[in-house]
Structure formats: C-alpha cells, structure tokens
C-alpha cells in the first residue's frame, strides 16, 4: 500500500519556534518560584478538566505561551488529520496494513452502523461480543455456570502475556473494592514455572475457571502455561476423586467446564478441549496493549460484573470524545503529549515517572511501560525512514508514599531531569483515622508536598536559617524546578480508570504523531522470540544446535548443563 510520509517535525516553523523559546527560557533562567510570583493567573491558565479528572500543569517548565507553540506544532504535523484517520479506520498501522480502532471498543450501541471499516460494522460486532461476554459473566457470577462437580466458581485464573495480562491484572488490582460476587482473580503470564506454581497454590480445582487469552491461540508462553494448567486441573480433580482416573469423557467435560478462551482461532481452541462456543473474539485492529477493554477483559467482567465493565468503557469513551473534539489549545490530552515531546527532545529527558498516590494503582506504571515503550520505542518512522530526533521515554514508577522512601532522592537532587505525573483521588473506599488524623488526608498531604518541593526546592539561605552547620548546607539544598503534572480525580471508579487509560493511550498517540512513528506495531519483540526457539534445543541435549551459537551463549549453556540438578 502507498504510505504517506510523516511530516518531519524538526523541519517545521513551530519546531524552530519551540527551539528559540527553549533557548530564551534557558537564557533567562528557568525559575518556577519567580514565574509563580510574576503571574498570578499561572495556575488558572495551566489548569484543565477532562471528564471528572482535574489537571494542574503549572509546575511544569513552561509558560502559557509554550502551550500556544505546542498547538502550532500539533497543527503542522497534521495531528488533526491523524486523529480523524485513526477514529475512522484508516490503516495507520502501516507495517501490518491494519486499522487502529481501539476507540471502537468503547463506542455506545447508538453508534452501530456509523463506523464501517473494511466492510465490518465495527461497533455492532463489538457490542455483540460484549453481550456474549456479559451473558457468560452473569452465568458465572450467579452460580449457573459451575465446575464439573456442580460447585460455584470462586476463582478465575487469566492466562496471557503482554497486553493479555498487563491490562487485566492492573485493572483488577485497581478496582478490587468493586468485586461483589465472591469471585477473585489470579493472573499467570511468565513462562517461568514458578509463576504458575505460585498462582495455583491453594486453589480448589472444583471452583477454579481458567481464561486462556491468545488471539491466535499460538502464543508460546500462554499456550505452555495453558497446557500446564490443564494438567494441574486434571491431576487435582483426579486426586480428590472428582473425576475417575483414565475416564476420558470426564476429563473432556472437566476441561469444558473449567476452561474458556479469548481467541479467534476456534480450531485450535477446540483442539485444546475448550468448547468453541465459549471463545470470545477480538479483531486485528485491536493491538494487544490497547485491548483491556475488549474480550481480553473478560476476567474483569466476571469479577466486577457487566454494569461495572460498562462504566469502565464509558470512562474510555469520555476521553476519546474529549480528545477528538476539543480544540488543541484547550485539549489537555494533546498538551500532555506535546509536553512529553518538549522534555524528551528539548530538555533531553530520557525517562518519565508515573507516581500514583493510590495503592490500588500499584500496577499502573507497569501497564504504562508496555503501552508507551512498545508503542514509541522505535528508531524508524512509519515510512521506513530514520527518525530525526530522540523518541520514546523510559516510563517507570511506584505508588506513593513507598517511592518517597526509595527513588525520590534521585528525582529531587539527582543530576537527571525526570518529569513526573502525580495521580491521586479525593475520596478513598477505605477511610480511616489515626486518632484525630484522617489518614487519607495525611496521604494526600504527601501527594501535594512532593510536587511543591520538586517545583520550588529549598535555597542555601533557607537551609542556613534552620541552624544547619555550614559544612552540610550543600547536601540539604534542593534546586527545585523539577517538573511535575498533578492529576486529581474524584474517586478511583471503573469510569475513572477508563479515563486514565484512554488518557495515556492518546498521549502516546500524540507523541508518535510528532515523531512520525507507527505506534501500533511491535517488531522489536520478535527477534528474541525467534532466537529462543533456536537456542532452547541446545540447552538440554542438542550439541549441533549448541555448536551453532556464539561463544558467550555456548559458555552460558555449558554452565547450565554442568549445574542442573533435576
């Protein structure tokens, strides 16, 4: 197919203007304390609302005029056209010749018939699949669906990897207060046998349901774990007398009652022993890291129920509509994407911290690692030409206040500039007091204090005024001018989680557009997988395969062979 080359952002007048603006800020000296003092409207001008999320960009290394330059750049790289192309199903995933339509996963039923892509009524197909998932979820939650011995399902075990794991496990952890059917979830992803061993430990096979998530039903790690889980189930059911040893009919029925699939390869699903009627599909226009709101989220629909899953989808859709329809100068999603470009390309910041002040979001930074780094960790543009500037950021983080006692030292006083997103919620599902102290307010006090400290720092004179000995004054100085964005929500609901995920999906898209990247393929994960298939036979017995390896690999395999004990 013909590929329209991306605009080289670095050759646009807006980029030149941003570089001039950056140079001027450096020349005058970046000083957030001064900027706040000089501009009483700074916070107002740099605060935004989207859905029920509130954004404060005022502690970033920008002035209001910086945002105007961001919008010029967005226009010059044709971001508006790119958004329209994505939403309407143009094949913007060039290397795989696919549409990019994760936004269709959360469109309301009223949109049926409006988004026909490659002859497919995308919204109608999505809603039909959701109806099937919801019916299944209701059966499991009500106890109508039982295990082979007639007992109600109490644990669902999701087996997947990458987007088939990171999204569901993150959302499950985030929304635990909404689990209301007496069903819990566990997630197996790593091919390391320890993962499956620990996740099945203590489970009752009679009340356990496995969901195997693999679009093609050929993913090496997922299918290996699925077969091991099947063996575990049958052995445990046989050991406790639930099925008779050697009774193939009972074994087949047990697999049908305790395994379902999220896959489009019905032939392989049936070959595994799963009833194809219990397979939930999704489409090639849904990338794995953009799929938690598809059938990949079936475990979430079971644990939290269809109504909560719909709220989750509504949150996504709220931000989708905001992103597509809000003018760039007021569009915080666009501005945050441009802000990341600002730090990556002008300040040369290599990493970006995401610091949720909510323990339920403890897997959110890990989820964002795949979303952002698999999408934009690339060095060629969507037409195959080399990139013209730095791309991607290393996304990382932990929930506060744990991070404060770990890596915040580097953010506050290190030599690297690390932009950080601070995320918190006004309300908690677990309010408590320590004496007269509201503990959630104590927690939020830390959320607010950290961004203040990072922005405004502490001068040598302020340190001296506290009576600090002169020889240790330098160690207690905080330079400040460390950029942060504050994201404040009302409560961590399914709706709000959907908003947050969509927010970062579209931020990633904005960055990819500026850099000219196809943010929806992931060829970088393929080479290692291919080599693993060649190397694995050499590990145990194939000397010919061993001889074909490089000297380092041979040496490591020889160490393994010498020391393997069982």
Secondary structure, 3 states (H helix, E strand, C coil): CCCCCCCCHHHCHHHHHHHHHHHHHHHHCCCHHHHHHHCCCHHHHCEEEECCEEEECCCCCCCHHHHHHHHHHHHHCCHHHHHHHHHHCCCCECCCCECCCHHHHHCCHHHCCCCEECCEEHHHHHHHHHHHHHHHHHHHHHCCCECCCCCECCEEEEECCCHHHHHHHHHHHHCHHHCCCCCEEEEECCCCHHHHHHHHCCCCHHHEEEEEECCCCCCHHHHHHHHHHHHHHHHHHHHCCCCCCCCHHHHHHHHHHHEEEECCCHHHHHHHCCCHHHEECCCCCCCHHHCCCCHHHHHHHHHHCHHHHHHHHHHHHHHHHHHHHCCHHHCHHHHHHHHHHHHHHHCCCCEEEEEECCHHHCCHHHHHHHHHHHHHCCCECCCCCECCCCCCCEEECCCCCCHHHCCHHHHHHCCCCCEEEEEEECCCCCCCEECCEEHHHHHHHHHHHHHHHHHHCECHHHHHHCCCCHHHHHHHCECCCCCEEEEEECCCCHHHHHHHHHHHHHHHHHHHHHHCCCCCCCHHHHHHHHHHHHHHHHHHCCHHHHHCCCHHHHHHHHHHHHHCCC
